[in-house]
Each structure stands twice: as C-alpha cells, then as structure tokens.
Amino acid sequence: MKLTFHGGAQVVTGACYLLETKEAKILVDCGLFQGKREWRQLNYEDFPFDPAEIDFVLLTHSHMDHIGRVPKLVKDGFKGKIITTNPSRDFSHLFLLDSAHLQEEEAREVRRDPLYGEADVEASMKFFQGVDYGGKIELTPNVKCRFTDAGHILGSAIIEIWAGGKKIVFTGDLGNPPVPLLKATELVDKADYVIIESAYGNRNHETFEERKNILEDAIEEVVANKGVLMIPAFAMERTQEVLYELNELVEKSRVPKIPIFVDSPLAIKATAVYRRYENYFNQEATHLIDSGDDIFKFPGLEMTVSGQESRKINNIPKPKIIIAGSGMSTGGRILFHEKLYLPDPNNKLLIVGYQVKGTLGRRLLEGEKEVMIKNEKVSVKAKIQAVGGYSAHADQQKLVHWLDHLKKPVQQVFVVQGEDGPAHALAQKVNDELGMKATVPKLGEEVEL
C-alpha cells in the first residue's frame, strides 16, 4: 500500500493525498493551491497521476483548498465516486460554482484558459454521493471508510480508512471547540497512520470567552471613534459564527445597536444551507432555535445581495459593521470596503480566519502600510487586529490532545497542511511529548505503509 502527498505538503493549501491499495486508488481531497503565485501556478499543471485511474475521491470538507480542483479532475477524465457528507456535498456545489466564476475572471486577466467553468462543476456534481457521519462504507470488499465529525465547519469530517490490514486516518482540518454552532471534534481511538493538519501547529488561540470580548471591544471602539469595523469573513463558518455572537451581543444589549451588513452573496447562500442542516448543530444552538430565536437575524442586520445594495452601504453614516468576503482579502466585496476605509485611523479591520502567505490579508496582518487594491495604492492607517480564537482550526494544544487520545502504538504521523514553521514545530512536539514518530512530508513524496 502506498501513500503519495500531491498537495498540502509543507504548505497549508492544495490538500491532495493518493492512497493506492491492491484493490483501489483513493484520492483524499483535491484542493486548490492558494497564496503565492508559484503555488497557484500548480493548479494549472497536469495531475501527477491519471485521473481516469482514480476509483474514489473522499472529501473531508468543502473549503476550496480541499475541493477546488475536483472539476478539473473530472474534466481530465475521472469517472469514479466522490464521497463526502451531505452538507459538504451541498456546500461544494455552491462554492465550486463561485470558484468557476473566479477562475473565468482570473483567466481573462492573465489571458489563459480557465481552470474550469460552470459546466465542469455541474458535470462533477453528478459523481457526488452524500453520506452521514458514523457508518462504515464499503468501497471494495477489503477497503472500508468512515466519516467522523471534525468540528471544523458544517459537514467537515475526519476520514478513517481500513485497507491492507491497516487503519489510515486523515484528519482534514480539525475544529477549534467550543464554537457557537458545531459539535466538538470527535476523537478517534486507534490508527496505524495519521495524516494531520498543522495550520496552527506552533501556537495557541485565545479562549472562547476572550474572543467574544475582543469582538465586543472592537465594536465599542469603532462606535466611540464613529468608525467602520470591517470583518473579512469566509462565506461559511466564520460569517455564521460572527453572526451568532453578534446576535447575542445585540440582544443582550452588550453593544450599541448599529447597522451591520453581511455584504457577501455567497455567505448569504451558505447561511441558507445552514438552515437545512440544523440537526448538525450543537445543543446550545439547537436550544436557541427551538426557543424561537432566529440566530441569523437580529435588529440592525441587513443582508446585501445585489451590487447596488452593496454600494449603498457607503452612504450609511458611521459607525457601522461590514462583514464581507473574501476571508483572506483576495477578492470579493471586502476589497472595495478596504480600499475606501483602510486609510482612516478611526476604522478597524478585524481578521477572524487564517491568512495564507502571499495574500492581501496576510500582508495587512504583517503590518504593511501601503498595499495595492484593484490596481490602486491604498494607505493603511486603520487599526488591524487578528483574533485567533475565531479560527476554525485547532491550535497546537488541541492537535496534540487529539493525537494523545489514540491508543499506542501509532506507526507514523504525517504532519501536513501547515507552513514550514508550524508543521515542523508540531512534528517536534509530537515526537518529544507523545513519543510518536512524526515527519513533515515533501510535495510528491511517496511512502510505503
């Protein structure tokens, strides 16, 4: 049995792992490379395997760095089954269509063929099969898998695979419990091999209560300064979690009632999908819903879908809050708001998600005082603050705790989906504290299991 790392190796994005057994070739995730130009260029290269020979694609969750090349895989000849949870299937359709539009825009700018189009997305959805958490799925008579709740985003999964007398566990992205909506990350009892993420492998987040206080303080600050609070938010999970907490802050009068805009058509559509899967929510969120509280609707909140509605936000007097995509400021409506409001020291940009190296969000976080937005130089005088507690990723402490629950021995841990520093820091800690052999594989590396 052979495992090859075709993405997510010494880089956060592009997750793509090929497991070859005697009976089947299984791809776990098929994500876009994001961030630096040289990473994004990898998306356009031929797959280092024949897509037509892949029997199954198992998707851990619906973020683009895990699903973003699926339409290209189908376009290039894949005809097997794509298996993921039911919410992830629905979100994948939504996000891949959005990605297709972005691919076409990018292709026009750089004068090349798009990676894929809307028709390729629709073609790929025909291969999707939605499953529930918990039950073992027979891929072949001797290869089985199971999807377990990862607690990262709605529908996210840890994938356990039994093959060749071994058990291989792919964590996908592990969650950061407790969070307002989701159940806690499930623990796995046993594994021979573990492929674990490491986005925050070298640091720990603020606590759940601290992050809410930071949000409250940020709102109070912009109200006092008569400014604008901008929150670049990913269309799913970050947006819905922030809305959940704003709902509580507003309804309990912990913050003044000011206009709050969700200026992201994709986030609005994603929120509608959330309403379809309330049975996946944790007990607290379910109790609120059962009591009649619409957790995504409260005084002052406005969802802006059209471009005309978005532009009207600028006419609303300050103070105000604008939640808009994209989460790393790589596109979307947040760019228009940043261009307008970053030059004012009374305003604030609150970063609530991971920022990949090379993105505008990362450059703002690292303190650049002048950035290019829409081909214009923009002075950065607004305050920039990051709150790690809103990250959907487990921090170092939670990653180590998750691994420590596994019964010994574990033959090997492969640390992936992290930049060089965090990945090696986590591998070292796992080696030193848990006594497990942990390594950081390179892109294209093959290992015999």
Buried (B, 14 or more C-beta within 10 A) or exposed (E): BEBBBBBBBBBBBBBBBBBBBEBBBBBBBBBBBBBBEEBBEBBBEEBEBEBEEBBBBBBBBBBBBBBBBBBBBBBBEBEBBBBBBBBBBBBBBBBBBBBBEBBBEBBEEEEEEBBBBBEBBBBBBEBBEBBEBEEEBEBBEBBBBBBBBBBBBBBBBBBBBBBBEBBBBBBBBBBBBBBBBBBEBBEBEEBBBBBBBBBBBBEEBBEBEEBBBBBBEBBBBBBEBEBBBBBBBBBBBBBBBBBBBBBBBBEEEBBEEBBBBBBBBBBBBBBEBBEEBBEBBBEEBBEBBEEEBEBBEBEBBBBBEEEEBBEEBEEBEBBBBBBBBBBBBBEBBBBBBBBBBBBBEBBBBBBBBBBBBBBBBBBBBEEEEEBEBEEEEBEBEBBBBBBBBBBBBBBBEBBBBBBEEBEEEBBBBBBBBBBEEBBBBBBBBBBEEBEBBBBBBEBEBEBEB
